[in-house]
Amino acid sequence: MPNDADNRMEIGKVLLTKIGHELAPICGSAPVEGFREYVLDKWQARGYIKKENDEQGDSPNADTPPLS
């Protein structure tokens, strides 16, 4: 996160209920190609993760779990 405290992260418009979490694994959904990269680009633009050309050379994908 860009600051040590008082950060805010937009996560979207939908949060699953307990029932939604139970249904998600059996609903037959499939990953959307390119979605992970889309999210990483948005997070980089908002300063949530470092850009690849950061002075320290950290890759934003190194510690980021897969999105699917």
N, C-alpha and C positions, 0 to 999 in steps of 0.2 A: 504494500500500500504506500502511497506517496508520503503520508505523514505518520508520525509516531502515534498519534491519537486523533480522535474525531474524524475518522474516514467514513465515507459513505459509498456503498457499492450497489448499483442497480442490478437486480437479478431477474427482472422481467415482470410480467403481469400475472403469471400463473404459479401458484404453489399448490402442491398436491395435498389432499386430505389423507387421513390414515387409510381410508378405502382406496383412494387413488394410488397410494403407494403399493397396496396389495394387488391392484389390478394391472399396474404398469408392466410387471414381468410377463403377464399372460395375454396382453392385448395384441400382440403380433406387430408391434411397431418396429421400424427399421431405422438405423442411423441415416441422417441426411448428409450426403457427401458435401464436404466443404464447410459444414456448420462449425466444427471445432476451430478452423482457421478464422471464420467470421467472428466468433466469440473472442478469440485471442486478439484479433485486430481491434475490436471494440475495447477490450480491457487495456490494451496498450495505449489507445487514444485517450483513455480516461486516467492513465497513470497507475492502474492497478497492478500491472506487471511491467518489468523493464523491457525496453526495446532491444532487439538483437544487436544493434550497433551501439549499445551502452558502453560507456568508458571501461567498465569492468569486464565487458565481454560475456556477460551472463546471457544464456539463452532463455527466453521466456517459456519455452516448452519443457525445460529440464525438470522442473518440479510440479508441472501442471498435470493433473490426472486427465485421462481421456474423457471427452464429452461424447456421450452417445445416448 
